[in-house]
Amino acid sequence: MGVKPIFGLLLSMALPSMASMLVQALYNIVDGIYVSRIHPDALTAVSLASPVQILMISLSVGTCVGVNSLISRRLGQKNQADADAAATHGLLLSLLSWAACAVFGLLCTNLFFRLFSPSESIFNYGVEYLWVVTVFSAGMFVEISVEKTFQATGSMMTSMVLQLIGAVTNIILDPILIFGLLGAPALGVRGAAIATVIGQSLAGVIGLVLLVRGKNAVTVTLRGFRWNGRIVRDIYTVGLPSILMQSIGSVTAMGFNRILMGLSEGAVWVMGTYSKLENFLFMPLFGLTHGVLPLTGYNFGAKNRERMLQTMRYGLIIGISMMAVGMLIFWIFPRQLLGIFAPTPELMEMGVPALRTISLSFCLGAVGIILSTVFQAVGKGVYSLYISLLRQIVIVLPCAWALSFLGLEYVWFAFPVSNVVSMVLSIVMAKHLFRNYIDPILLDKGEAAR
């Protein structure tokens, strides 16, 4: 990472992650395609359920990011006992998180959907779907815990294979369980939820077997296990900020859905459809950050300012280029994109201007995401948290609420507005960071001033 040409090195590090994330995004789209064939209300209901799913994933991933960090550090310190204990604690903490989500699913699913005052059809579809994906989410929590443990030990390929197992299983089972193919009962929305949890559970079980019985850098065992408050504290010292940062998306989705439901239930369908398409577009960008982050961090630690800047430049160029292509696709082919989700004519007319308007924010968002990754790489993750809060809550929700008084077509402008503000602030923060933090450190080693 200190000598090879940056461009090729960045791509070689990012492409595997980009491919894996594309598959994850693909199964999200396929899920939406099949659900939309049941009834437009079914996709609207699943969209309303998405904030809870985002929150569950945030809780799981955030906890496991803390586990990942602790395992890596303890292995680097040759402290095998603590590394093993961190992996075991991580798995058990994931199961406790699942138990909390299962209780929510059992007791609060009806109440959650009543918050949006939906039609009876949407309510029934939503309760049916959310109950399954919360109560039976143990597989998801185990899968993510195992994946992050493998990542911490450098087994990136194993982690990627587990993700593929879950995604491909879901894609295969979706039409079978939703529409009753191959002799299976037609379960509708419940079938989509069951396909999801089966895919997650299969990946979780396979991963757990590989982790417990395979020859790995860490050992997970309950023999002689005792809770260690210090390890739990160390896990959540890193994991809690990550949970909070990722949970922002849940708050945004819930707030936006509340605003849209006050205007039209169809608007929630549009938002849900857009979210699935956006997920497919932005996942490769997040995969790119998996190359930008370690390269930037390594060269910052090595006091190599030029290679650090090269990484940031290439990340911005590639990221903006990807998003520019995405924006053109959304502008030229909005009807074709929406058409894969079987919209009614009314939903189509509502969705076309929405996709075109929101896509204006894509390139702006790329700048903010890449610069936030740079902040994380140099140990200033709190800057990234500020940017996420500003873009996803502080600006977009009040702006959407205010614009809703002008009409639905204006609400979508909240996205480009919030991204303009967050991009400008990201650039200001980056300049401040270089001038007051990065350059002084590099100058100590005789680096030239910027």
C-alpha positions, -999 to 999 in steps of 0.1 A, spaced: 0 0 0 30 22 3 46 17 -32 22 3 -58 4 27 -82 -26 41 -64 -52 37 -92 -47 0 -98 -42 -7 -61 -75 11 -52 -94 -8 -78 -79 -42 -68 -89 -35 -32 -124 -22 -39 -137 -44 -67 -143 -76 -46 -163 -55 -21 -181 -37 -49 -191 -70 -65 -203 -85 -32 -224 -54 -24 -239 -54 -59 -252 -89 -53 -267 -78 -19 -284 -48 -37 -296 -71 -65 -315 -94 -41 -331 -63 -26 -343 -53 -60 -355 -88 -69 -374 -90 -36 -392 -57 -45 -399 -69 -80 -417 -101 -68 -435 -83 -39 -448 -56 -64 -464 -84 -84 -487 -92 -54 -502 -57 -52 -488 -22 -52 -499 -20 -15 -476 -49 -7 -445 -30 -19 -458 1 0 -461 -20 32 -426 -34 28 -413 1 23 -430 12 55 -413 -17 73 -378 -8 60 -369 16 89 -372 -13 114 -350 -35 92 -324 -7 88 -324 -4 126 -319 -41 131 -290 -41 106 -275 -11 122 -276 -27 157 -260 -59 143 -234 -43 121 -225 -17 146 -219 -42 174 -199 -64 151 -178 -35 139 -167 -31 175 -160 -68 177 -140 -67 144 -119 -38 157 -112 -55 191 -103 -89 175 -79 -72 151 -62 -52 178 -59 -81 202 -44 -103 174 -20 -76 166 -10 -75 202 -6 -113 202 -33 -116 229 -51 -147 217 -72 -152 248 -88 -117 245 -93 -121 207 -111 -154 213 -132 -139 241 -141 -109 218 -154 -133 191 -175 -153 216 -188 -121 233 -197 -108 198 -218 -138 189 -236 -138 222 -243 -100 221 -257 -106 186 -281 -132 199 -292 -108 227 -298 -82 201 -320 -107 182 -340 -114 213 -347 -77 217 -358 -74 181 -380 -105 184 -398 -90 215 -404 -59 194 -418 -79 166 -441 -98 189 -454 -69 209 -450 -37 187 -455 -46 150 -492 -35 150 -484 -3 169 -456 5 145 -478 4 114 -506 23 131 -482 53 134 -486 58 96 -524 55 95 -523 32 65 -552 16 47 -563 -18 60 -546 -35 30 -512 -19 36 -515 -25 74 -522 -62 69 -494 -67 44 -470 -48 66 -478 -67 98 -475 -100 80 -441 -91 66 -425 -73 96 -436 -99 121 -416 -126 103 -384 -106 96 -382 -95 133 -392 -126 152 -371 -149 130 -341 -126 125 -316 -147 146 -300 -159 113 -293 -124 102 -276 -115 135 -255 -147 135 -246 -142 98 -233 -107 103 -215 -116 135 -197 -145 118 -189 -124 87 -173 -96 107 -153 -121 127 -139 -136 95 -131 -101 82 -112 -93 114 -89 -122 108 -84 -114 71 -107 -140 56 -125 -116 33 -133 -143 7 -152 -164 34 -172 -134 44 -181 -126 7 -191 -162 1 -215 -162 31 -231 -130 18 -236 -146 -16 -251 -177 0 -278 -157 18 -285 -135 -13 -287 -163 -38 -309 -184 -15 -333 -155 -11 -335 -149 -48 -343 -185 -56 -369 -189 -28 -387 -156 -34 -408 -167 -64 -413 -202 -50 -428 -190 -17 -445 -159 -29 -464 -174 -58 -465 -211 -48 -442 -226 -74 -429 -262 -74 -458 -274 -52 -451 -249 -24 -481 -229 -10 -485 -194 -23 -477 -173 8 -476 -138 -7 -458 -112 14 -452 -137 41 -434 -158 16 -410 -129 8 -402 -125 45 -397 -163 49 -374 -164 19 -353 -136 35 -349 -153 69 -342 -187 53 -314 -171 33 -300 -154 63 -303 -184 85 -286 -207 60 -256 -183 57 -255 -179 94 -255 -217 101 -228 -224 75 -207 -195 88 -210 -206 124 -199 -242 115 -169 -228 96 -160 -206 125 -165 -232 153 -151 -262 135 -126 -248 111 -90 -237 116 -93 -200 121 -73 -172 138 -98 -171 166 -117 -197 185 -154 -194 195 -164 -216 224 -187 -215 254 -166 -239 275 -155 -220 306 -171 -188 292 -177 -159 316 -191 -124 308 -163 -98 308 -175 -63 313 -142 -49 300 -146 -67 267 -182 -56 263 -171 -20 270 -143 -22 245 -167 -36 219 -193 -8 223 -167 20 226 -161 14 189 -195 -1 181 -219 24 196 -209 53 174 -212 30 144 -247 19 155 -258 55 159 -244 65 126 -260 37 107 -293 42 126 -297 76 111 -310 60 79 -338 44 99 -349 78 114 -347 93 79 -368 66 63 -395 67 91 -397 105 90 -399 107 53 -426 80 52 -446 99 78 -444 131 56 -453 112 24 -482 93 40 -498 127 47 -498 134 10 -503 100 -7 -499 63 0 -486 61 -36 -458 84 -27 -445 58 -2 -445 33 -30 -424 57 -51 -400 62 -22 -397 25 -16 -391 18 -53 -365 46 -55 -347 33 -23 -343 -1 -40 -329 14 -72 -307 38 -52 -294 9 -31 -282 -9 -63 -265 23 -75 -248 34 -43 -236 0 -31 -207 0 -55 -198 34 -42 -197 21 -7 -176 -8 -20 -152 18 -34 -148 33 1 -135 -1 13 -105 6 -9 -102 43 -1 -103 39 36 -74 16 42 -52 32 15 -58 67 30 -52 55 65 -21 36 57 -5 65 38 -15 89 65 2 67 90 32 64 68 34 103 65 30 101 27 9 131 19 11 127 -19 -2 91 -20 -29 101 5 -40 129 -18 -39 106 -48 -61 81 -31 -86 109 -23 -85 123 -58 -90 89 -75 -118 81 -51 -136 113 -59 -131 109 -97 -143 73 -97 -171 80 -73 -184 111 -91 -181 93 -125 -202 64 -113 -229 87 -99 -229 108 -131 -237 76 -151 -264 68 -126 -279 102 -128 -281 100 -166 -298 66 -164 -324 80 -140 -330 109 -163 -332 90 -195 -349 57 -184 -371 65 -154 -401 48 -169 -381 16 -176 -367 16 -141 -401 20 -125 -417 -4 -149 -399 -34 -134 -420 -29 -102 -454 -32 -121 -467 3 -113 -502 16 -121 -504 45 -145 -509 69 -116 -478 56 -98 -458 58 -130 -467 95 -134 -459 102 -98 -426 83 -99 -409 97 -131 -404 133 -118 -394 119 -84 -365 98 -99 -353 127 -121 -354 152 -92 -337 130 -66 -310 119 -91 -297 155 -91 -282 147 -57 -261 117 -68 -228 134 -77 -231 157 -47 -236 127 -25 -205 110 -39 -183 139 -28 -197 137 8 -193 99 10 -157 99 -2 -147 128 20 -165 112 50 -144 81 43 -112 102 44 -123 116 78 -127 81 91 -93 70 77 -74 97 96 -92 91 129 -118 118 127 -149 97 124 -169 123 143 -167 145 113 -184 118 93 -212 116 119 -218 153 117 -221 151 79 -245 121 81 -267 139 107 -268 170 86 -276 153 53 -300 127 65 -319 144 94 -311 180 101 -316 193 65 -336 167 46 -365 161 69 -374 197 78 -369 207 42 -392 179 30 -418 188 55 -417 225 44 -418 216 7 -448 193 13 -470 223 17 -462 232 -19 -471 197 -32 -456 163 -36 -435 171 -67 -416 196 -46 -408 173 -17 -382 154 -37 -361 186 -40 -352 180 -3 -326 154 -14 -305 177 -37 -308 206 -12 -295 185 17 -267 171 -4 -256 206 -16 -254 217 20 -236 186 32 -211 186 3 -202 222 10 -197 215 46 -176 183 38 -153 204 16 -149 231 43 -142 203 69 -117 187 46 -98 220 41 -99 226 79 -86 191 86 -57 194 62 -47 228 74 -50 222 111 -45 184 116 -30 166 87 -4 190 73 11 198 108 16 160 114 32 155 79 54 186 83 69 171 114 84 145 90 97 172 66 68 170 42 62 200 21 33 223 31 2 220 10 
